[in-house]
Amino acid sequence: MAMGSLTQALQMAAPGTQIWVASGKYVATNGSDRNSSFEISSGVQVFGGFEGTETSIEQRNLESNITVLSGEIGKPGEADNTYNVVVFSADDKGTIIDGFTISDGNASGEVAEGNRLRSGGGMYIQGSATGSNPTIKNCTFTKNLGRDGAAVYINGRGENSCSPVFADCYFIGNEAGLDGGAIYNDGRMNGKSNPTFINCTFERNVGTYGGAICNATETGVCNLTLDKCTFVENIALLRGGAVFSLNGDQKCYLEMSDCVFNGNYPDDQNMVFTSTTARSKAYQVERTDP
């Protein structure tokens, strides 16, 4: 069934529904409510990159049919953009977003840590006691802002759990006012936040701790898995040009294989900084720094 409103389609979608989205630029509201976002319910699968004549997902062309989810509402400029472009909450493994550019979110709210109004301008993933485990594929995150995790905030804190999977995603030009220029992975307060990134690229993101990724816990667990990922020219104003891990009681681990680091700043252990001794597995890093 064809629908003119992506927001309406998401509101009506039941678990198991696939939503095919034609190329173009979409905003979550035609008004000025900064709280508006594309909220994807558990079990719903959302695919971009369609022209409108396809009869199967395999026929779509992501390069020709650019599909943008944007936080740019209201007046031109970032100040009144939506706090979060996409929101997941307690989503199961069957929940998918695939084939979008996610841009111009601005999580600028002056609220407590972990609150979505200050976190995850591009995407906010809220954990739950039963877990929040969506899959994000073939997505580009760009020009998103936030105090923490400008592109994505993964919130497993407070005895909640998150284990999202990102595959073939590109994070470029996102900027955090505080930590995690692209990603903030939060397993604090007895939480569990264990994301996996496969074949993802992080380029020219900026944060205070963790130019690309800030991985943090105190008494919880946050295992960050990076497989075949590339980090290029990310900048941390203090530590961790590519990745900063705040280990707490050493339940915050990096598991990396076949990752490439090039031109990140500052050079903290080849752009990977940990506040205590990391327990990394499959730590195979190709150094390509000039």
N, C-alpha and C positions, 0 to 999 in steps of 0.2 A: 504494500500500500504506500503510495507516494504521499509525502507530507511536506509542507512548506516550512515548518518550524522544527529545528533539531531539538530545542528545549522541550517542546511538546512531545516529540517522539520518545525522548528519554523518560519523560514522566509517565508515559503510557506503557513503556516496555516491560514485559514480564521476563523472568529468568528464562534463558534459552533463546531470546530474541536476538536476531542480527539486524543492525541498522546500517545501511549502505548510504554514504554521504557523498554527494556530488561535489566537484571542485568549486571553490569559492571561499569567501571569508564569512565566518559565523561569529556572532556575539550572543551571550546568554540572555541579554535583555536589550530591548529597544529604548529603555528608560535610562535612569541614572543611578540605580541601586547597585552600589559597589559590592554588596554581599552576593549578588547573582553569580552563578557558576554553572557549568555543565556537570551535573551530578549523575554519575553512572552507577546504577544499582547492581547488586550482586547477580552474576550470571548473564548479564547483558553484554553483547559483543558489538563494538562500534568500529566500522571500517571506513576509511576515507580513500580518496583517489579515484573516484568514479566519474565517468563522463555522463552517464545516465542511460546508456543503451545496453550495458553489460547484463549478462545472464548468469555469470559466475564470478566469484571473487578473483579467480585467476586471470580474468580478462582486464582488470583495472590496470591503470598506468600511473604510478605514484609520481613520476617525474613530470609527466604532461598535465596531470590533473591535480595541481597543488590544492590541498584542502586545509584551511587555516581556522583554528579556534583562537579567537583573540579576546583580550581583556580591554581593548580600546573602545570604551563607551563614553558618552557625554562629550565634553569639549576635547579638541585635539590636545595631545600631551598626556603624560603619564599620571598626573596628580589625581585624577578622578577615575582611573581605570579600576576594573574589578580587582578585588583582593586576590582571588584565585580563579584561574580559568577552568580547571577541571578538578573535581573532588571525588575521591573514592572513600567509602566507609564500610568496614566489615564485609569486604567483597571476597568471594571465593575464587578458586583457581580458574574457573570457567569465565571469569570476567576479563574482557579484552578491549583495549583501544589500540588501533593499528592504522598507521598511514596518515598522520596529521602533523602539521606545524602548529605548535602551541606557543603563543607569544603574547607579550605586553601585559602580563599580569603584574600587579603591584601590591604586594602584601606589606603595606606600610603602617598598619595599625599599631598604636602604642598600647599594647596589652601584654598579658603575661606570656612567658615562654611556652611554646607549644601550641598556642592559640593560632588558628588558621588565618586570622586577620593580619598576622605579622610573619607568616611562614608559608613557603611554597607558592610563590606568585603564579607559576605555571601550573603546578599540580600539588595537591595536598592529599596525602594518603593517611586516613585515620585508622589506627589499629583497633582491635577489640579483643575481648577475652577468647573468642573463637578464632581470631586471626583475620587479617586483611591481606589477600594474596593475589592481586590482579596481575595481568601480563600487559606490558606496554611494549609495542613493537613498531619499528619503522617510523618513529616520531622524532621530530626536530624541535628542540626547546630553545627559543631565542628571545632576547630582549626582555626577559622577565626580571622583576625586582622583588626583593623581600628582605626583611631584617635577618632571617635565617633561612637557608635553602632557597635561593631565589627561583630556581627552576622547579625543584621538587623537595618537599618536606615529607619524610617518612616517619610517622609518629607512632612508635611502639611504646612510649613512656607510660608509666603508671600501671604496670602489670597488664598492659595490653601486648598484642603481638602483631607484627607485620613481616611478611616475606614476599614482597613483589619481585617480579622478574622483568628486567629491561633488556631487550634484544635489538640490535641494529639501530640504536638511537644516537642522536647527535645533539650535543649540548654546546651552544656557541653564544658568547656575548651576553651571558647572564651575570647579574651583579647583586651580591648580598651586602647590606649595610653592616652586618656583623659576620656570621660564619657560614661557610658552605656556599661558595659562589654559584655552584650548580645544584648540589645535593647536600641536605642535612639529614643524616641517619641517626635517629634519636632512640636510644634504648635505656634512657635514664629512669630512675625511680622504679626499679625492679621490672622494667619492661623488656621486651624481646623485639629487636628490629634487625632482620637478617636478609637484606636485599641481595640480588644477584644481577650483575651487569655483564652481558655477553656481546662482544664485538661492538662496543659503544665508543664514541669519540667525544672528548672534552676539550674544547678549544676557546681560549681567550675569555674564560670566566674569572670573576674577581670576588674575593672574600677576605676577611681579616685572618681567620684561621681556616685553612683549607680553601685554596683558590678554586678547586673543582669540587672536592668532597670533604665535608666534616663528618667524622664518624665518632659518636660520643655515647659513653655510658658512665655510670658511677657504681651502682649495685645491680644493674641489669645486664643484659647480653645484647651485643650488636656485632654480629659477624658479617663483614663486608666481603663479598666474593666478586673479583674482577677477572674476567676471562677474555683475553685477546682485546683489551681496551687500549686506547691511545689517548695520551694527555699532551697537549701542545699549547705552549704559551699561556698557561693559566697563571694568575698572580695572587699570592697571599700577602696581605699587608704586614703580617707578623710571621706566621709559620705555616709550612706545608703548602708549597706552591701547587702541588697536585692534590695530595691527600693528607689531611691531618686527622690522627686518631687519638682521642682522649680515652685511655684505657680504663681509668678507674681502678678497680680491683682485678684487672687483667682478664676481663670477660669480653673484651672488645678486640677482635682479631681481624687481620687482613689475610685473605686467601687469594693470592694472585698467580696467574700463569700467563705467559706470553704477552705481557703488557709493554707498551712503548712509551717512554717519557722524553720529551724534546722541548727545551727552551722554556720550561716553567721556572717561576721565581717565587721565593728564594730556593736555593738548592739544598733542601733539608733531606739528607739521606737519599739523594737522587729524587728529590721532590716528594718524598714520603716521610712524614714526621710522625713519631709516636711519643706520647708523654712518658710511657714506660716501655718495657721490653715487649716488642710485638711477638706474637706467636703466629707466624705466617706459614702457610702451607703452599706447596707448589710455587715457591717464590722464584719465578723465572722472569727476569726483567731484562729486556733488550735496551741497552743504553745507546741513544742516538743523539745525545746532546752535542752541540757544536763545540 
